[in-house]
Amino acid sequence: MAFPLAFVALVIEYFVGYPDRLFRALGHPVTWIGSLIAALDRHLNHDADSAERRRRQGVLALLAIVGVPALAGLLLEAVLPSSLAAMLVLAVLASALLAQKSLYDHVKAVADALESGGLAEGRKAVSMIVGRDPERLDEAGVCRAAIESLAENFSDGVVAPAFWLGVGGLAGGVAYKAANTADSMIGHRTPRHEQFGRAAARFDDFINLPASRLSALLLVGATFLVPGTEAGRAWQTVKRDARRHRSPNAGWPEAAMAGALGLSLAGPRVYGGVAVEDAYMGDGRREATAQDIRKALRLYRAADALLIAAAGILAVVSML
């Protein structure tokens, strides 16, 4: 029932999201996983350890980070009876692993802030979804950052968890989310985490390979549903630029989005005062606007609808 689970979870999260009241009462799976990661980081990652030991400890931490949630998912699937009601319960739980609604709302907030409050409000809104220094961004930079975040998180926050739900059920979905959270917390090239987080970063790159390519295909396909976007240019940009991105995965949806909108995304950026060199995705305009954000959101919605439709077809086929 993995494909039906993924389909129903996508539908639930698309319309409901993760209610604020539930978050205040119980937290969120990501916060629970984050607590486990933070505890392992404190107890296994010591500055006095050698680089080799920190790498080994990082592998052990990753096994626990992925294994504990996956085991919990397997146990839950095992104890629930095989019924429609049980599948709906699992789908409600699995919907918390997806971010369709929150991603749309956070990126839309950037366009709203720019149009109602100007650059200062736009910087404040975009700082909620990107790690780069907002004060260094002009209006076009704020818009590009929001669109890049939308493209990358469509892959990481929507397509990838849906893919792994379809492959491995609830256990597969929570294992993916745990690994992705580990990468975001300890997978950075900082003095503390360069060795300890190496396994988490490499594993996250590996498990995101299928979803990043699928995300690009969905965005290219969505251009046929969104007026003013270009399918041919999106496809050519993916083929030319995706592999040039510093990330093995982020370039695929970013290149598709850039080509579809006629923009040039990525390129050199500043994170925490440190300049990061990267290739440009697309050869269009750098002067992105709030209207480009809104068009990107329409493209995202269309690509997400294609994903839900594909999951629905696979769910029906799997039950025949």
Secondary structure, DSSP 8 states (H G I E B T S, - for coil): -HHHHHHHHHHHHHHH---HHHHHHH--HHHHHHHHHHHHHHHH--TTS-HHHHHHHHHHHHHHHHHHHHHHHHHHHHHS-SSHHHHHHHHHHHHTT--HHHHHHHHHHHHHHHHHHHHHHHHHHHTTT--S-GGG--HHHHHHHHHHHHHHHHIIIIIHHHHHHHHHHHHHHHHHHHHHHHHHHH-S-STTTTTTTHHHHHHHHHHTHHHHHHHHHHHHHHTTTSTT--HHHHHHHHHHHGGGSSSTTTHHHHHHHHHHHTB-EESSEEETTEEE---EE-SSBS---HHHHHHHHHHHHHHHHHHHHHHHHHHHHHH-
